[in-house]
Amino acid sequence: MIWLAVALIAATKAQETMYSRADLRQDLEAAQRVLYQVHPGLFRYQSAGSVRRSFAQAKHSIGLRMSERGFLCVLSRMLAEIKDGHTNAVPSQEFRKVLRTQKKLPLRVRFCGTRLYVYGSADPQVPLGAELIAIDGHPVRQVCRNLIKMVSGDGDILSGRKWTLAETFPTLYWLGVERPARFVLRLRTPKGQVQNVRIDALLDPDTKARMTAPRWDPEDQTFGLRTLPEGVAVLTRPTFAPDSKFDFESFVRTSFVEINRKGTTDLILDMRGNNGGMPYGPLLASYLVDKPFQPYRSITARTNNLAVLREFSSLSPKFVADFESGLERRGNSFQMAAAKNPGLHAQAPSKNSFRGRLWVLIDGEVFSSAAELCSILKSQGRGIFVGEETGGAYNGHAGPDFVGIKLGHAGARFVLPLERINMSSNTSRDRRGICPDYPFSPKVSDVVNGKDSELEFVRTLIRRLDKSGNRVNSGAVP
């Protein structure tokens, strides 16, 4: 879903190398050949004709001579058309050095509806909570409409792509719009005044050092369990990323012993900002459901032959052998054998599973294995979902195995999934994420003042339900 995070880790060099049209077209043709032969979801959301046209358009847009910066824009737009949030472009090592040495817009931004607001600023002239109207004369709404075409996302889900665009906006603007030494910003201040300000572009370390940001941000939350008054507990897990110093299974087990020991009536599971990582969803779900469930209906692949990848990646013989032996032919495709992944088996509720009222806080950053958890809960009728549609699709996503494909001339890479996980969900919303029972978007003033209005909204709902005597269970909406 985010490739630019990788791009910002680099050393020093500012010269961009130029490549010929012939070389870059060869790179695109190689990428397209790999996608056609291996990508497990190439035609899940797009017809063969649509894919063919987007590939042809990408090839046509290559200039006589083009830098990797321009090529990355072309490659990113082509991959985004596949509508798979895991299939992303990645800059070469050399271009990461270029990115590291470039000055960019020194702001952190966030969408509220269709408008873009400042919630972090390295220049005191730009107040937190200001709406960005235009940058160097370019209307921000038009800029966003153009840049979001470079952002990969699952299906027709817009929420996740907007989060990615906002988080990487300075770099995307540098890549896809302009690279000025100074920016002229047209702003609408929190008091409603429209004004123009001029601010200097800054290097990333300088932006970080001077940044003024909210006192509280959901992205900065750490994992943990806390108890609120009136029998309410909040379980926060902002990431499923692997961590050798953290025993996730032990954390979950001890947390639910504590939750049940205290007689918790309402549990708020805060999944905001969790873009996945390890497949922890089924384990956590087992502590939240009251009946057996099978996480995955199937794991499918387009092929069991990875020979085409030898030219573009360095897969070990053992990985290739394990991959090929773990697949069984099913008609024109392949399916992972049930013995190869525990998610393909029915799983029972855990001993200390929570049977009270469950609330799940979600937003567009909830993706991949984090969206898996939400899919399991939603399909089991467990939980009242509050917030924003998840960025990850309800019915499944790419994975669990991925390969980095290196293109020969420019050195740019892209992430290629080898399989697709199909969830055991019971929804017809195949192109969408898990949608909230209670949609909620915080006010800009709450965001910049560090107020967690989403959590407070859930607490208000709990108090209303308790006052009315409505004891809602499962996923029913009161």
C-alpha positions as CSV (number, residue, x, y, z in Angstrom):
1,M,0.0,0.0,0.0
2,I,2.9,2.4,0.8
3,W,6.1,2.2,-1.3
4,L,7.4,5.7,-0.5
5,A,8.3,4.8,3.1
6,V,11.1,2.7,1.6
7,A,12.2,5.5,-0.7
8,L,13.0,7.9,2.2
9,I,15.7,5.7,3.7
10,A,19.0,6.5,1.8
11,A,22.4,8.1,1.8
12,T,23.7,11.0,-0.4
13,K,23.6,11.7,-4.1
14,A,21.5,14.3,-5.9
15,Q,22.2,13.6,-9.7
16,E,19.4,11.9,-11.6
17,T,20.4,9.4,-14.3
18,M,18.5,9.7,-17.6
19,Y,17.4,6.6,-19.5
20,S,16.4,6.1,-23.2
21,R,12.8,5.3,-24.3
22,A,13.9,1.9,-25.6
23,D,15.5,0.9,-22.3
24,L,12.5,2.0,-20.2
25,R,10.0,0.3,-22.5
26,Q,12.0,-2.9,-22.1
27,D,11.7,-2.5,-18.3
28,L,7.9,-2.0,-18.7
29,E,7.5,-5.0,-21.0
30,A,9.4,-7.1,-18.5
31,A,7.2,-6.0,-15.7
32,Q,4.1,-6.7,-17.7
33,R,5.3,-10.2,-18.7
34,V,5.9,-11.0,-15.0
35,L,2.5,-9.7,-14.0
36,Y,0.6,-11.6,-16.7
37,Q,2.3,-14.9,-15.8
38,V,2.4,-14.7,-12.0
39,H,0.2,-12.1,-10.4
40,P,-2.7,-13.9,-8.7
41,G,-5.2,-11.1,-8.8
42,L,-4.4,-9.3,-12.1
43,F,-8.0,-9.7,-13.4
44,R,-9.8,-9.7,-10.0
45,Y,-11.0,-6.1,-10.2
46,Q,-10.2,-5.3,-13.8
47,S,-11.1,-7.0,-17.1
48,A,-8.4,-8.3,-19.4
49,G,-9.2,-5.5,-21.8
50,S,-8.8,-2.8,-19.1
51,V,-5.5,-4.2,-18.0
52,R,-4.2,-4.4,-21.6
53,R,-5.2,-0.7,-22.2
54,S,-3.5,0.5,-19.0
55,F,-0.3,-1.4,-19.9
56,A,-0.4,0.1,-23.4
57,Q,-1.0,3.6,-22.0
58,A,2.0,3.2,-19.7
59,K,4.3,2.2,-22.5
60,H,3.0,5.1,-24.7
61,S,3.7,7.7,-21.9
62,I,7.5,6.9,-21.8
63,G,9.4,10.0,-23.2
64,L,12.4,10.0,-25.5
65,R,14.6,10.3,-22.4
66,M,13.3,10.0,-18.9
67,S,14.7,9.9,-15.4
68,E,13.8,7.3,-12.9
69,R,11.6,9.9,-11.2
70,G,9.4,10.0,-14.3
71,F,9.6,6.3,-14.8
72,L,8.5,5.7,-11.2
73,C,5.4,7.8,-11.8
74,V,4.6,5.8,-15.0
75,L,5.2,2.5,-13.2
76,S,3.2,3.5,-10.1
77,R,0.2,4.6,-12.2
78,M,0.3,1.3,-14.1
79,L,0.5,-0.8,-11.0
80,A,-2.3,1.2,-9.3
81,E,-4.7,0.2,-12.1
82,I,-4.5,-3.4,-11.0
83,K,-6.2,-2.3,-7.8
84,D,-4.1,-4.5,-5.5
85,G,-2.8,-2.6,-2.5
86,H,0.2,-4.9,-2.1
87,T,1.5,-4.4,-5.7
88,N,3.8,-1.3,-5.4
89,A,6.7,0.4,-7.1
90,V,9.9,0.7,-5.2
91,P,12.8,3.1,-6.2
92,S,16.3,1.9,-7.0
93,Q,19.1,2.2,-4.5
94,E,20.5,5.1,-6.5
95,F,17.2,7.0,-6.6
96,R,16.7,6.6,-2.9
97,K,19.9,8.6,-2.5
98,V,18.5,11.3,-4.7
99,L,15.3,11.4,-2.7
100,R,17.2,11.7,0.6
101,T,19.0,14.9,-0.6
102,Q,16.0,16.7,-1.9
103,K,14.1,19.5,-0.1
104,K,10.4,19.0,0.1
105,L,7.2,20.5,1.4
106,P,7.7,20.7,5.2
107,L,4.2,19.8,6.3
108,R,2.2,16.8,7.5
109,V,-1.3,16.7,6.1
110,R,-4.5,14.8,6.5
111,F,-7.8,14.5,4.7
112,C,-11.1,15.5,6.3
113,G,-13.7,14.6,3.7
114,T,-12.3,15.7,0.4
115,R,-10.3,18.6,1.8
116,L,-6.6,18.5,2.8
117,Y,-5.6,20.0,6.2
118,V,-2.3,20.7,7.9
119,Y,-1.8,18.9,11.1
120,G,2.0,19.1,11.3
121,S,4.1,22.1,10.3
122,A,7.8,22.9,10.3
123,D,7.1,26.6,9.5
124,P,5.3,28.9,12.0
125,Q,3.6,30.8,9.2
126,V,1.4,27.7,8.6
127,P,-1.0,27.1,11.5
128,L,-2.2,23.7,12.4
129,G,-5.7,23.1,11.2
130,A,-5.3,25.3,8.1
131,E,-6.8,24.0,4.9
132,L,-4.5,23.8,1.9
133,I,-6.3,25.4,-1.0
134,A,-3.5,25.7,-3.6
135,I,0.3,25.1,-3.9
136,D,2.2,27.3,-6.3
137,G,-1.0,28.1,-8.1
138,H,-2.1,24.5,-8.4
139,P,-5.5,23.8,-6.8
140,V,-5.0,21.1,-4.2
141,R,-8.0,19.2,-5.1
142,Q,-6.7,18.8,-8.7
143,V,-3.3,17.9,-7.4
144,C,-4.8,15.2,-5.2
145,R,-6.9,13.8,-8.0
146,N,-3.7,13.4,-10.1
147,L,-1.4,12.1,-7.4
148,I,-3.8,9.5,-6.1
149,K,-3.5,7.7,-9.5
150,M,0.0,6.8,-8.4
151,V,-1.2,5.1,-5.2
152,S,-2.1,1.4,-5.1
153,G,-5.1,0.2,-3.1
154,D,-7.5,-2.8,-2.8
155,G,-10.5,-2.8,-5.1
156,D,-12.5,0.4,-5.2
157,I,-11.6,1.4,-1.7
158,L,-10.7,5.1,-1.5
159,S,-10.1,5.5,2.2
160,G,-6.7,3.6,2.2
161,R,-5.4,5.4,-0.8
162,K,-6.2,8.8,0.7
163,W,-4.3,7.9,3.9
164,T,-1.3,6.8,1.8
165,L,-1.5,10.0,-0.3
166,A,-1.7,12.2,2.8
167,E,1.2,10.4,4.6
168,T,3.5,10.6,1.6
169,F,2.2,13.9,0.2
170,P,5.5,15.9,0.3
171,T,7.4,13.1,-1.6
172,L,4.6,12.5,-4.1
173,Y,4.3,16.2,-4.8
174,W,8.1,16.3,-5.4
175,L,7.8,13.3,-7.7
176,G,4.7,14.1,-9.6
177,V,4.2,17.9,-9.6
178,E,7.1,20.3,-8.9
179,R,10.3,20.6,-6.9
180,P,10.6,24.3,-6.0
181,A,13.0,25.7,-3.4
182,R,10.1,27.8,-2.0
183,F,6.4,27.1,-1.9
184,V,3.6,29.6,-2.2
185,L,0.7,28.2,-0.3
186,R,-2.9,29.5,-0.3
187,L,-4.5,28.6,3.0
188,R,-7.7,28.9,4.8
189,T,-6.8,29.4,8.4
190,P,-8.8,27.8,11.3
191,K,-10.5,31.3,11.7
192,G,-11.7,31.2,8.1
193,Q,-9.3,33.7,6.7
194,V,-7.8,33.1,3.2
195,Q,-4.1,34.1,2.9
196,N,-1.0,33.4,0.9
197,V,2.3,32.4,2.6
198,R,5.7,31.6,1.3
199,I,7.7,28.9,3.0
200,D,11.1,27.2,2.2
201,A,11.4,23.6,1.2
202,L,13.3,21.6,3.7
203,L,15.3,18.4,3.9
204,D,13.5,15.6,5.8
205,P,15.7,15.7,8.9
206,D,15.2,19.5,9.2
207,T,11.4,19.1,8.7
208,K,11.4,16.5,11.5
209,A,13.4,18.6,13.9
210,R,11.2,21.7,13.4
211,M,7.8,19.9,13.2
212,T,5.0,21.1,15.4
213,A,2.3,18.4,15.6
214,P,-0.7,17.4,17.7
215,R,-0.1,16.3,21.3
216,W,-1.9,13.1,20.5
217,D,-2.0,11.0,17.3
218,P,-3.5,7.6,16.9
219,E,-0.5,6.6,14.8
220,D,1.8,7.2,17.8
221,Q,-0.1,4.8,20.1
222,T,1.6,1.8,21.4
223,F,0.1,-1.6,22.1
224,G,-1.6,-2.2,25.4
225,L,-4.7,-2.7,27.5
226,R,-6.3,0.0,29.6
227,T,-9.4,0.2,31.7
228,L,-11.9,3.0,31.6
229,P,-14.8,3.6,34.0
230,E,-18.1,1.8,33.9
231,G,-16.6,-1.6,32.9
232,V,-15.1,-0.5,29.6
233,A,-11.6,-1.7,28.4
234,V,-9.6,-0.5,25.4
235,L,-7.3,-2.9,23.7
236,T,-4.9,-1.1,21.3
237,R,-2.7,-2.8,18.7
238,P,-1.5,-0.3,16.2
239,T,0.6,-2.8,14.2
240,F,1.0,-6.4,13.4
241,A,4.6,-5.9,12.3
242,P,7.1,-8.5,13.5
243,D,8.9,-7.6,16.7
244,S,11.5,-10.1,18.1
245,K,11.2,-8.3,21.5
246,F,7.5,-8.7,21.8
247,D,5.6,-11.9,22.4
248,F,2.2,-11.2,20.8
249,E,0.6,-14.5,21.8
250,S,1.5,-14.0,25.5
251,F,0.3,-10.4,25.4
252,V,-3.1,-11.5,24.0
253,R,-3.5,-14.3,26.4
254,T,-2.7,-12.2,29.5
255,S,-4.8,-9.3,28.3
256,F,-8.0,-11.4,28.0
257,V,-7.4,-13.1,31.4
258,E,-7.3,-9.5,32.8
259,I,-10.4,-8.4,30.7
260,N,-12.5,-11.3,32.0
261,R,-11.2,-11.1,35.6
262,K,-12.4,-7.5,35.8
263,G,-15.9,-8.3,34.5
264,T,-15.5,-6.1,31.5
265,T,-18.9,-5.4,29.8
266,D,-17.6,-3.5,26.8
267,L,-14.3,-4.0,25.0
268,I,-13.1,-1.4,22.5
269,L,-10.6,-2.9,20.0
270,D,-8.7,0.0,18.5
271,M,-7.3,-1.1,15.1
272,R,-6.7,2.4,13.8
273,G,-3.4,2.8,11.9
274,N,-2.8,-0.9,11.8
275,N,-1.7,-1.7,8.3
276,G,-0.9,-5.3,9.0
277,G,2.2,-7.5,9.0
278,M,2.2,-10.8,10.7
279,P,-0.9,-13.1,10.4
280,Y,-2.1,-12.4,13.9
281,G,-5.8,-11.9,13.0
282,P,-7.0,-15.5,13.6
283,L,-5.3,-15.7,17.0
284,L,-6.9,-12.4,18.2
285,A,-10.2,-13.3,16.7
286,S,-10.2,-16.6,18.7
287,Y,-10.5,-14.5,21.8
288,L,-13.4,-12.4,20.5
289,V,-15.8,-15.0,18.9
290,D,-18.1,-17.6,20.5
291,K,-18.1,-20.2,17.8
292,P,-15.6,-22.0,15.5
293,F,-14.5,-20.2,12.4
294,Q,-12.2,-20.8,9.4
295,P,-10.3,-17.6,8.5
296,Y,-9.5,-18.4,4.9
297,R,-11.7,-20.1,2.3
298,S,-8.7,-20.7,0.0
299,I,-5.3,-19.4,-1.0
300,T,-4.9,-19.4,-4.7
301,A,-2.1,-18.8,-7.2
302,R,-1.9,-18.1,-10.9
303,T,1.0,-20.5,-11.5
304,N,3.3,-22.9,-9.6
305,N,6.1,-22.2,-12.0
306,L,8.4,-19.3,-11.0
307,A,10.9,-19.8,-13.8
308,V,10.0,-16.4,-15.2
309,L,11.2,-14.7,-12.1
310,R,14.8,-15.9,-12.2
311,E,15.9,-13.0,-14.3
312,F,14.4,-10.4,-12.0
313,S,14.8,-11.8,-8.4
314,S,17.1,-14.0,-6.4
315,L,14.7,-16.7,-5.0
316,S,16.4,-19.5,-3.1
317,P,16.0,-23.1,-4.5
318,K,14.3,-24.1,-1.2
319,F,11.7,-21.3,-1.5
320,V,10.9,-22.3,-5.0
321,A,10.6,-25.9,-4.1
322,D,8.4,-25.2,-1.1
323,F,6.2,-22.9,-3.1
324,E,5.7,-25.4,-6.0
325,S,5.1,-28.4,-3.7
326,G,2.6,-26.5,-1.6
327,L,0.2,-25.9,-4.5
328,E,-2.4,-28.2,-6.1
329,R,-4.0,-27.6,-9.5
330,R,-7.6,-26.5,-9.5
331,G,-8.8,-26.1,-13.1
332,N,-6.9,-23.2,-14.7
333,S,-5.3,-22.1,-11.4
334,F,-3.6,-23.5,-8.3
335,Q,-4.6,-23.7,-4.7
336,M,-2.5,-24.0,-1.6
337,A,-2.7,-27.3,0.2
338,A,-4.6,-27.0,3.5
339,A,-1.6,-28.5,5.4
340,K,0.5,-25.5,4.4
341,N,-1.4,-22.8,6.2
342,P,-3.3,-22.9,9.5
343,G,-5.8,-20.3,8.3
344,L,-7.3,-22.9,6.0
345,H,-8.5,-24.9,9.0
346,A,-11.4,-24.4,11.4
347,Q,-10.3,-22.7,14.6
348,A,-12.1,-22.8,18.0
349,P,-12.7,-19.9,20.4
350,S,-10.0,-19.6,23.0
351,K,-10.6,-20.5,26.6
352,N,-10.8,-17.0,27.9
353,S,-12.6,-15.5,24.9
354,F,-14.5,-12.3,25.6
355,R,-18.3,-12.7,25.4
356,G,-19.4,-9.1,26.2
357,R,-20.1,-6.2,23.8
358,L,-17.4,-5.6,21.3
359,W,-16.6,-2.3,19.5
360,V,-14.0,-2.0,16.8
361,L,-12.4,1.3,15.8
362,I,-11.3,1.3,12.2
363,D,-9.9,3.7,9.6
364,G,-8.5,3.6,6.1
365,E,-5.1,2.5,7.3
366,V,-6.4,-0.9,8.5
367,F,-5.0,-3.1,5.8
368,S,-3.7,-6.6,5.0
369,S,-3.6,-8.9,8.0
370,A,-5.3,-6.3,10.2
371,A,-8.2,-6.2,7.7
372,E,-8.3,-10.0,7.9
373,L,-9.2,-9.7,11.6
374,C,-11.9,-7.2,10.9
375,S,-13.3,-9.5,8.1
376,I,-13.4,-12.5,10.4
377,L,-15.2,-10.5,13.1
378,K,-17.7,-8.9,10.6
379,S,-18.5,-12.2,8.9
380,Q,-19.0,-13.8,12.3
381,G,-21.5,-11.1,13.3
382,R,-19.2,-10.0,16.1
383,G,-18.5,-6.4,16.9
384,I,-19.9,-3.0,16.2
385,F,-17.6,-1.1,13.8
386,V,-17.0,2.6,14.2
387,G,-15.0,5.0,12.1
388,E,-14.0,4.7,8.4
389,E,-14.0,2.0,5.8
390,T,-10.9,-0.2,6.1
391,G,-8.2,0.1,3.4
392,G,-8.0,-3.6,3.2
393,A,-10.7,-5.6,1.2
394,Y,-13.4,-7.5,3.1
395,N,-13.1,-10.6,0.9
396,G,-9.3,-11.0,0.8
397,H,-6.0,-9.6,-0.3
398,A,-2.7,-10.6,-1.9
399,G,-0.3,-12.8,0.0
400,P,1.1,-14.4,2.0
401,D,4.3,-14.6,-0.1
402,F,5.8,-11.7,-2.0
403,V,8.8,-11.2,-4.3
404,G,10.8,-8.1,-5.2
405,I,11.1,-7.7,-8.9
406,K,14.1,-5.7,-10.1
407,L,13.9,-4.1,-13.6
408,G,17.1,-4.2,-15.5
409,H,17.8,-0.7,-16.9
410,A,16.5,1.8,-14.4
411,G,16.9,-0.5,-11.4
412,A,13.4,0.3,-10.1
413,R,11.6,-2.5,-8.4
414,F,8.1,-3.6,-7.7
415,V,6.5,-5.9,-5.2
416,L,4.9,-9.0,-6.7
417,P,2.5,-11.1,-4.7
418,L,2.6,-14.9,-5.5
419,E,-0.8,-15.9,-4.0
420,R,-4.1,-14.4,-3.0
421,I,-5.9,-15.0,0.3
422,N,-9.6,-15.4,0.0
423,M,-11.5,-14.9,3.2
424,S,-14.4,-17.0,4.4
425,S,-16.6,-13.9,4.4
426,N,-20.3,-13.9,3.5
427,T,-20.5,-10.5,1.8
428,S,-21.3,-9.5,-1.8
429,R,-19.2,-6.3,-1.3
430,D,-16.3,-7.8,-3.2
431,R,-14.6,-4.5,-4.2
432,R,-14.9,-2.8,-0.8
433,G,-13.5,-2.9,2.7
434,I,-15.1,-3.5,6.0
435,C,-17.5,-0.6,6.4
436,P,-18.5,0.9,9.8
437,D,-21.9,0.5,11.4
438,Y,-21.3,4.0,12.7
439,P,-19.4,6.2,10.3
440,F,-17.3,8.8,12.1
441,S,-14.8,11.3,11.0
442,P,-13.1,13.6,13.6
443,K,-13.2,17.4,13.2
444,V,-10.0,19.1,12.2
445,S,-9.9,21.0,15.5
446,D,-10.0,17.7,17.4
447,V,-7.1,16.3,15.3
448,V,-4.8,19.3,15.8
449,N,-5.7,19.6,19.5
450,G,-4.9,16.0,20.2
451,K,-8.5,15.0,21.1
452,D,-9.4,11.4,20.5
453,S,-13.0,12.2,19.5
454,E,-13.5,8.8,17.9
455,L,-12.9,7.0,21.1
456,E,-15.1,9.5,22.9
457,F,-17.9,8.8,20.3
458,V,-17.8,5.1,21.2
459,R,-18.0,5.9,24.9
460,T,-21.0,8.1,24.2
461,L,-22.7,5.2,22.3
462,I,-22.0,2.8,25.2
463,R,-23.6,5.2,27.7
464,R,-26.6,5.7,25.5
465,L,-27.1,2.0,25.1
466,D,-26.7,1.3,28.8
467,K,-29.2,4.1,29.6
468,S,-31.8,2.7,27.2
469,G,-31.3,-0.8,28.4
470,N,-30.4,-2.0,25.0
471,R,-27.9,-4.8,25.4
472,V,-26.6,-5.2,21.9
473,N,-24.7,-8.4,21.1
474,S,-22.8,-9.6,18.0
475,G,-22.7,-7.2,15.2
476,A,-26.2,-5.8,15.3
477,V,-26.5,-2.0,15.0
478,P,-28.5,-0.5,17.8
